[in-house]
Amino acid sequence: MEHPQIEFRSDMTVELVKSSASDSDVIWAARVSTAGEQSLEDLGADPAKSQGLINYLARERHGSPFEHTSMTFFISAPIFVFREFMRHRIASYNEESGRYREMKPVFYVPDNNRNLVQVGKTGAYTFEPGTEQQHKVVTENTKEVCAAAYQAYKKMLDAGVAREVARIVLPLSLYSSMYVTMNARALMNFLSLRTTREGSHFPSYPQREIEMVAEKMEAHFKELMPLTYAAFEKSGRVAP
């Protein structure tokens, strides 16, 4: 049987496919604590007039009003990124299944901007750029192993082996896709841990590949909820 062409990528895909998230959602949710049923009058409130309230909620870590929002992203990334993602048990996930569909031969290989060398010891290290030779070793070996793994996968499928068995030879660099749904509070928690930013109250040093996904999610968040995003930044990127 003819086998599909193997593809190597170094980018991540993040699409906002559905959202119910605005700064005004935070306002009416917060005001029910003092206004009761009158808070319904704030459903269409001008959030700019209540920027101080949003700043207060973020600063004092009154987080529940930020939960009355929802953002659903379609993400395409290597499987090892998804395994890190799912440590965040504050989101809903649905990922494509290698049991029910044939996995496409798309694999991750770092580009030349990816730092390769770990300097220091656990808990106190940095990643530094690799040499040209190190990048060559990573690229050549990654491509070789992925091609061999996919060839083995296809041989098993062609022999009539079930997809759920054949997939065991596929590496973590294989691209998968999933829908992720989070509220704004959960997303801020995710961003605080999966991005490196100056001014963060609690500095974080995530693996670069999941940070690439987080950066794209952050751009959508900033556009949807600019006042909440500004409060998040002002509070040192501490999730409320």
ABEGO torsion letter per residue (X at the ends): XBBBBBBBBABBBBBBABBBBBAAAAAAAAAAAAAEAAAAAAAABBAAAAAAAAAAAAAAGBAAAAAABBBBBBBBBBAAAAAAAAABAABBBBBBBAAABBBBBBBBBBBAABBABBBEBBGBBBBBBBBAAAAAAAAAAAAAAAAAAAAAAAAAAAAGBBAAAAAAABBAABBBBBBBBBBAAAAAAAAAAABBBBGBABBBBBBAAAAAAAAAAAAAAAAABAAAAAAAAAAGGBBX
